[in-house]
Amino acid sequence: MIVTHGARHSAGRLRLLAAMSVVVVVGCAPAPEAVPPVSSPPVSAPPVASETSTTTLAEPNRQTPGLFHSSRVGDDFQIYVSVPDDYDRDTDVSYPVVYVLDGDWYFNGTNARLPGGVVGIVSSLVETGDMPPAILVGIGYAGANGRSRDFGETPRGFHAFLVGDLIPTIDERFRTVPTDRTLIGHSAGAYSAVYALLRFMDSDDPPFAKYIAISGNYNWNGTRIWDTEERLSRRAEKGDVPVALYLAVGGMEEPGFLLTSRRLADVLAEREYENLESKLRIYSNARHRDVVRRAYTDGLKWVFASPHE
């Protein structure tokens, strides 16, 4: 399901875009379970078993309308999209896109983990001129939360869905700037974001230009992060497209988060990747969940600043 609303919580209105093959909701940050698709069961309906499903992200799931199935992952995702207030008026303008991992938790403030959500943070930053208006995309789940699978157990399958299915769909159906995408994640989501950075940084056409990784434990799932970085460092071509990474962690977090964040920042600095600009900020009095709002706010300000401070 793709749910979309104005970045400044304008009056809600419902529209169906048949050409998009999706249900689009424009309005104020709805709770996922409160906005089922028209003539369809609630979004909490269980995903269709993979052996009976032949659908893809670009095609509605015919047995549970409004849910979209990724054959690459074997699961249904719920996608939330927030567009700037002027999106429908300024039809010649294209926008950068911010992809939010753990969208069910962090996207629009309906979860207590981040009151106001990334939607609220971006709205405030746009008002103060600290970042441009942007399209926001939250990646959530129609059924059971699959973050452990997607971020840790089989991350390449999730990246294939993200890069091969979701990004092309968003670029096709919204006015985006394909060279200005940001991926942000917290905890396991930060791990996923960093892994994506290390996999795609040397690409001629990297899927993301900006990354924000907050409170990741980069020893999670063994040495995958360090092995991937080592392979990147040995490749003859390290990439020509500029990439920015904002790392952050709370100073009162468990050692796995704090020490590996420091180690990652040190390793990247020692490599001196010419196309990578990175920054680590440690929030001295913050714990694992305390750091999210401040770090997302500061991270968005930093990655959109030119030059980076």
C-alpha positions as MATLAB code, in Angstrom:
seq = 'MIVTHGARHSAGRLRLLAAMSVVVVVGCAPAPEAVPPVSSPPVSAPPVASETSTTTLAEPNRQTPGLFHSSRVGDDFQIYVSVPDDYDRDTDVSYPVVYVLDGDWYFNGTNARLPGGVVGIVSSLVETGDMPPAILVGIGYAGANGRSRDFGETPRGFHAFLVGDLIPTIDERFRTVPTDRTLIGHSAGAYSAVYALLRFMDSDDPPFAKYIAISGNYNWNGTRIWDTEERLSRRAEKGDVPVALYLAVGGMEEPGFLLTSRRLADVLAEREYENLESKLRIYSNARHRDVVRRAYTDGLKWVFASPHE';
ca = [
       0.000    0.000    0.000;
       1.259    3.487   -0.766;
      -0.060    6.143    1.625;
       0.748    9.770    0.828;
       0.040   13.033    2.608;
       1.084   16.660    2.582;
       4.274   17.391    4.478;
       2.587   20.100    6.546;
      -0.466   18.077    7.435;
      -2.889   19.861    5.133;
      -6.577   18.926    5.019;
      -7.091   15.293    4.138;
      -8.499   14.247    0.801;
      -8.704   10.913   -0.966;
      -7.943   10.261   -4.586;
      -7.434    7.151   -6.703;
      -4.867    7.175   -9.483;
      -5.804    4.274  -11.732;
      -2.681    4.644  -13.825;
      -0.559    4.144  -10.747;
      -2.286    0.897   -9.733;
      -2.055    2.085   -6.134;
      -4.245    3.702   -3.516;
      -3.067    7.234   -2.726;
      -4.182    9.133    0.348;
      -3.333   12.819    0.667;
      -3.806   14.385    4.077;
      -2.505   14.515    7.604;
      -0.209   11.651    8.648;
      -2.754    8.828    8.998;
      -2.189    5.815   11.192;
      -1.538    2.772    8.992;
      -4.397    0.746   10.397;
      -6.816    3.664   10.119;
      -6.551    4.092    6.353;
      -7.482    0.866    4.561;
      -7.713    1.034    0.768;
     -11.087    1.690   -0.774;
     -13.205   -1.486   -0.899;
     -10.457   -3.548    0.641;
      -9.759   -5.258    3.954;
      -7.691   -3.470    6.628;
      -3.968   -3.312    6.029;
      -3.454   -5.715    8.911;
      -4.713   -8.499    6.685;
      -2.101  -11.270    6.448;
       0.072  -11.307    3.333;
      -0.833  -13.704    0.569;
       1.145  -16.922    0.668;
       4.007  -16.759   -1.782;
       3.021  -19.962   -3.542;
      -0.308  -18.440   -4.633;
       0.915  -14.926   -5.384;
       2.151  -13.811   -8.773;
       2.050  -10.088   -8.057;
       4.885   -7.570   -7.912;
       5.305   -4.191   -6.275;
       3.988   -2.444   -9.374;
       0.783   -4.489   -9.368;
      -1.853   -4.520   -6.606;
      -2.198   -7.747   -4.700;
      -5.486   -8.977   -6.104;
      -6.434  -11.020   -3.051;
      -5.722   -8.227   -0.548;
      -6.136   -4.988   -2.528;
      -3.807   -2.152   -1.596;
      -0.989   -4.396   -0.379;
       2.050   -4.873   -2.567;
       4.045   -8.030   -2.749;
       7.789   -8.169   -3.418;
       8.744  -11.399   -5.117;
      12.377  -10.557   -4.336;
      11.669  -10.681   -0.596;
       8.540  -12.826   -0.530;
       6.516  -10.414    1.580;
       4.024   -7.546    1.409;
       5.236   -4.025    2.169;
       3.263   -0.948    3.095;
       4.759    2.208    1.630;
       3.955    5.699    2.932;
       4.642    8.796    0.844;
       4.530   12.424    2.000;
       4.701   15.161   -0.641;
       5.357   18.896   -0.144;
       2.368   21.229    0.190;
       3.012   22.807   -3.197;
       3.415   19.494   -5.017;
       0.089   19.721   -6.879;
       0.435   23.442   -7.608;
       4.046   23.606   -8.843;
       3.816   20.837  -11.404;
       7.135   21.716  -13.044;
       9.147   21.193   -9.856;
      10.913   17.932   -9.001;
      12.016   17.043   -5.475;
      14.708   15.119   -3.618;
      13.473   11.944   -1.957;
      14.145   10.772    1.612;
      13.612    7.038    2.214;
      12.826    6.163    5.848;
      13.510    2.626    7.061;
      11.201    1.318    9.800;
       8.469    3.529    8.386;
       5.828    2.016   10.679;
       7.761    3.416   13.638;
       9.362    6.598   12.430;
       7.492    7.987    9.454;
       4.556   10.102   10.573;
       4.500   10.184   14.365;
       1.734    7.650   14.923;
       4.190    5.521   16.914;
       5.442    6.738   20.292;
       9.029    5.997   19.302;
       9.195    9.340   17.458;
       6.338   11.797   18.120;
       5.717   13.822   14.983;
       7.841   11.432   12.975;
      10.275   12.260   10.201;
       7.384   14.057    8.490;
       7.288   16.554   11.369;
      11.065   16.937   11.459;
      11.263   17.661    7.735;
       8.340   20.085    7.908;
      10.171   22.104   10.578;
      13.481   22.037    8.684;
      11.795   23.213    5.493;
      10.155   26.096    7.373;
      13.522   27.218    8.784;
      15.284   26.844    5.449;
      17.590   24.083    6.716;
      16.593   21.694    3.940;
      14.592   21.924    0.706;
      11.077   20.541    0.343;
      11.307   16.804   -0.247;
       9.225   13.744   -0.973;
       9.350   11.325    1.965;
       8.957    7.574    1.535;
       8.461    5.300    4.540;
       8.975    1.567    4.193;
       6.766   -0.498    6.480;
       5.128   -3.909    6.625;
       1.606   -5.012    5.828;
       1.821   -7.943    8.230;
       4.491   -9.053   10.694;
       7.528   -6.811   11.021;
      10.332   -8.240    8.891;
      13.182   -5.921    9.812;
      15.429   -8.648   11.260;
      15.136  -10.568    8.014;
      15.482   -7.553    5.708;
      18.189   -5.638    7.560;
      20.241   -8.545    8.899;
      19.463  -12.036    7.665;
      18.945  -11.437    3.918;
      19.814   -7.775    3.312;
      20.697   -8.264   -0.352;
      17.140   -9.342   -1.097;
      15.813   -6.252    0.636;
      18.247   -4.018   -1.263;
      17.111   -5.678   -4.501;
      13.512   -4.762   -3.641;
      14.545   -1.239   -2.656;
      16.716   -0.513   -5.693;
      15.001   -2.693   -8.284;
      11.335   -2.207   -7.372;
      10.593    0.632   -4.981;
      12.889    3.384   -6.281;
      11.845    2.923   -9.934;
       8.189    2.948   -8.886;
       8.553    6.161   -6.874;
      10.546    7.810   -9.677;
       7.883    6.837  -12.206;
       4.905    7.994  -10.193;
       6.235   11.124   -8.525;
       8.352   14.063   -9.692;
      11.696   13.160   -8.193;
      15.341   14.176   -8.565;
      16.952   10.765   -9.221;
      20.420   12.003   -8.234;
      19.262   13.272   -4.830;
      17.998   10.395   -2.706;
      18.643    9.954    1.016;
      18.391    6.712    3.024;
      17.943    7.000    6.779;
      17.752    4.334    9.468;
      18.057    3.802   13.210;
      19.552    0.793   14.991;
      19.150   -2.192   12.639;
      18.004    0.332   10.044;
      21.335    2.132   10.424;
      23.114   -1.155    9.813;
      21.079   -1.618    6.627;
      21.848    1.936    5.474;
      25.601    1.533    6.011;
      25.597   -1.829    4.265;
      23.859   -0.202    1.305;
      26.445    2.578    1.273;
      29.336    0.130    1.193;
      27.725   -1.992   -1.513;
      26.740    0.823   -3.863;
      29.173    3.671   -3.196;
      31.418    2.844   -6.148;
      28.532    2.445   -8.588;
      28.397    4.692  -11.643;
      24.772    5.373  -10.730;
      24.445    4.888   -6.955;
      20.851    4.616   -5.688;
      21.499    7.090   -2.866;
      23.625   10.216   -2.575;
      23.057   10.714    1.153;
      22.892    8.373    4.146;
      21.940    8.945    7.782;
      22.777    6.044   10.102;
      21.847    6.408   13.773;
      22.854    4.022   16.572;
      23.888    1.056   14.486;
      25.723   -1.945   15.900;
      28.025   -2.737   13.014;
      29.120   -6.035   14.522;
      25.577   -7.328   14.146;
      25.595  -10.450   11.970;
      29.308  -10.967   12.387;
      31.842   -9.268   10.144;
      29.633   -8.500    7.148;
      30.055   -4.716    7.394;
      33.824   -4.895    7.827;
      34.258   -7.492    5.084;
      32.176   -5.415    2.677;
      34.207   -2.303    3.435;
      37.444   -4.249    2.963;
      36.315   -5.434   -0.466;
      35.320   -1.893   -1.400;
      38.749   -0.580   -0.397;
      40.487   -3.118   -2.653;
      38.532   -2.307   -5.789;
      40.441   -0.248   -8.313;
      37.536    2.153   -8.820;
      36.128    3.557   -5.592;
      33.423    5.650   -7.251;
      33.233    9.125   -8.698;
      29.771   10.214   -7.537;
      29.898   12.249   -4.283;
      28.259   10.501   -1.325;
      27.593   11.853    2.183;
      27.232    9.795    5.383;
      26.059   11.168    8.734;
      26.762    8.759   11.588;
      25.459    9.346   15.090;
      25.185    7.458   18.369;
      24.281    8.187   21.976;
      27.147    8.464   24.423;
      25.205    6.360   26.956;
      24.384    3.518   24.587;
      25.648   -0.016   24.998;
      29.238   -0.590   23.841;
      28.173   -2.497   20.731;
      26.540    0.633   19.344;
      29.018    3.222   20.579;
      32.288    1.410   19.901;
      31.388    0.113   16.449;
      30.138    3.544   15.381;
      33.495    4.986   16.386;
      35.325    2.175   14.641;
      33.361    2.669   11.428;
      34.065    6.402   11.410;
      37.780    5.739   11.955;
      37.968    3.104    9.216;
      36.262    5.353    6.665;
      38.520    8.265    7.583;
      41.655    6.140    7.224;
      40.602    4.955    3.757;
      40.259    8.533    2.522;
      37.623    7.650   -0.057;
      37.685   10.581   -2.439;
      33.953   10.553   -3.164;
      32.813   10.053    0.459;
      32.266   12.797    3.001;
      31.340   11.468    6.430;
      30.758   12.765    9.923;
      30.294   11.080   13.300;
      28.484   12.855   16.117;
      28.237   11.395   19.605;
      25.363   12.764   21.705;
      26.978   12.516   25.113;
      23.920   12.195   27.363;
      21.684   10.217   25.012;
      20.591    6.600   25.102;
      19.485    4.376   22.236;
      16.002    5.842   21.768;
      16.736    9.313   23.137;
      19.048   10.108   20.260;
      16.653    9.556   17.373;
      14.952   12.954   17.090;
      18.091   15.029   17.555;
      20.186   12.850   15.284;
      17.640   12.702   12.464;
      17.216   16.480   12.676;
      20.937   17.210   12.696;
      21.617   14.543   10.082;
      19.116   15.966    7.618;
      20.484   19.463    8.129;
      24.029   18.224    7.547;
      23.484   16.099    4.451;
      21.507   18.872    2.762;
      24.018   21.581    3.672;
      26.438   22.764    1.004;
      29.215   22.589    1.855;
      28.924   20.102    4.731;
      30.018   21.630    8.004;
];
